[in-house]
Each structure stands twice: as C-alpha cells, then as structure tokens.
Amino acid sequence: MGWYWWLLIAAVVVVVLDRVLLWIEGHGWIYYRRRKPKGGSAAMLGVAAELFQPSHTVVVEERDRQRREIVDTAKGRDPGDLPDLGEGPPE
C-alpha cells in the first residue's frame, strides 16, 4: 500500500470520529464543538485560581479599592480622609 492510501484512511478515520463525537454531543453525553458547558465548572476554576494564584485575589481586591477611590473622589470626598479598612489597625 502506498502512502496516499494511508493518508486517505487517516482522513476517513478523522471524519468518522468527528461525526461520531458530534452525534454523542447531540445526545448530551459530552461537550465537543457546538455546545459549551454552562456554569458549574467555571465556578470551580475560580476557586482553583485562588488556590494556585493567590496574587490574582490581591490584584482583584486592589482594583476594587481603586474603583471605590475613584468614585469617592468623583463624589467630592477626599480619599485621604477615609479610613483604609484593608490595612488593619494602625500601629
């Protein structure tokens, strides 16, 4: 058998496997190409990100603090007058 037969067989196997996986996805047994998972695993990934990348949580908290500071400044409050509750008690 020549190499072109092997190439043809490989292409047929890939196409048949794709069709079988799409059929299985149509029954709702797996997520493959057309449907995406909803919700559950995304929340789990957020928890995993906190466990393995604690700096991510720090960055999110700092962005929230900066947004609050911008809002306070826009409302006419001086951010220096407000206590920073994230620092802990003064020494």
Disulfide bonds with the S-S distance in Angstrom:
none
